[in-house]
Amino acid sequence: MKQIKILFILFLGLGIFTSCEKDSFNLDLTQNPNYLREEQADLDVLLNKVQVDFAYLVESMGHRSGELVRIFHMSGRNYESAYTPAQMDYIWRKSYADMFTDMKLINQIAGEKGNTHHIAMTEIMKAYTLISLVDYFGDIPYSETILGAENTNPKLDNGQDVYNAAIDLLDDAIAKLTDPNYNDTFDPELDLYYNKDWDKWVKAANTIKMKALLNTRLVDATAMDKFQAIVDDGNYITSSSDDFQFQWQKSDADPDARHPRYADNYTSTGGDEYMSNSLMDYMSGRNNDAYFNPDHFDPRILFYFYRQRGDTPGKDAAPDAELLECSLQTPPPHYAGFTFCGVANGWWGRDHGNDLGIPPDGFDRTLAGVYPAGGTLDDISFKKQKKGYGFGGEGITPIMLSSWVKFMIAESKMINQDFNGAKTDLDTAMEESWQKVYNFKPRTDRFEVIFSLYLPDINDYWAYFKSQIMSDWDNAATDDEKWEIFAEQFFVALYGNGNDAYNFYRRTGFPKNIGNGVHIMQPNLEPNPGGFIRSFWYPSSLVNRNANVSQKPGVTQQVFWDTNPSSPGFPVAN
């Protein structure tokens, strides 16, 4: 309870820090009047602010990258123009102007006082951020940043060098948390991630290294040996109790402490965001049975999404041009074999690339569910939802989960053609994902009763679904079909943060929509959307204010570890 109260006060206090924030961006921020100077700074207040900023940053980046791989809905029929440089400014500002500037000040103050745990926390968050920025943009400023007037035009550093620097930060953080030569004078007042369990911070640091090594395996012949060394040591995120995540709160005070996706979905006028038809179609098994014949029906769908009605225009209800314009349209030829416009039984979202206007469907469209946004559990009641309903936004932003790590380890085995070992890890990863989702919030009485009418327990649905996936694996005609099954299940488990799915897609090219059954990678509505985004545009605030940085020639420019064929042509499920 004390932590919740402190967090509530912290969110209120962040209004002071952010109320003067402008769209302009300058790397000379150490003396910015909107930010604390060293003589004014309180170490714990600064660290608390960094922790919250980090959560917002991960949430923002994870959502945008998830749009590209159909975990979330992307509005944009041409990849070149789907996102503008200006849309990247928030990520840049939150990283450099906010977090990195505050981290520098924290390290100065904490270094003088001997508060090594403060420094270790910032190093781990900074390392994750640097790796993510390289994954997003490629080469980025690093070595010459946050120098104030000494250098207001920092050069771009090679992405490989930034990765190496991030790993050095992780190693230094691990040393500060484990080496007895480091004697911390005072622990942080508040740790919003692990409640000052430093062993878990070490596990998080090692797991972030695993993530980086898996990405670099295409350019570093030693990467997988280093990856396996961490696995063999066992000091990484191995169970849900180790999960690296941020816990949001129910408060809607200014600023809002609720999960950002809850705030976008549960408003006085209904939903303000569309869910991915592609993901809902895959998870429902394209099931037209209102009572969920469990053939490839993934029950996590009831936790991920909340339906405000039980039918969908043009599917199992009459077309409605006002509420769902596409319900009167014919699917484009390249959509053969994929859902179009919606999914039966009320899973009402949008197709990949749908950029139509917004109709009055706020109380009809599917909303973000209980996991991870803290919304409403789908108990087949189809009640209209608004602000405050469900769990009030008390959700999480997942950063690194134990189930994801199991998928990473399985991938390392598949690379070495150990498909039997990978299948075992896949089974474990799926089970951990289910347990995380199923136990996330209490089930309602109605939810339990509804399923007791058809099966003794929803866990029976899950067990049957998982057995079907394992059977599909055994019956796969080729290794590529096993990769397909693996990729699709990895993407489902990554719901809530699409960063690792985006990396996986560029790293492996899967899913490719091969093999039997329903597939997750619905094509863009535009038949020729251009080359897939291999890296995002540089933010306009960087390009316009830094004489040493020019905008990229296009979004098909590949990051340093992506040595696969160029786009268009790769990935094939574009």
GIRACOR-V568287 format. One record per helix or strand. SS is the DSSP state (2 for helix, 1 for strand). FROM is the first residue (numbers start at 1). LEN is the number of residues. Records with the same first field share a line. If there is no record, write none. Layout:
SS=FROM-LEN, FROM-LEN
This chain:
2=2-17, 38-3, 43-26, 85-29, 116-22, 148-3, 159-20, 198-21, 223-11, 240-3, 260-6, 277-8, 301-4, 325-4, 333-3, 402-14, 419-20, 445-8, 458-18, 479-15, 499-10, 540-6
1=140-2, 156-2, 244-4, 267-1, 270-1, 276-1, 305-2, 313-1, 317-1, 320-1, 324-1, 343-1, 347-1, 350-1, 367-3, 376-1, 396-5
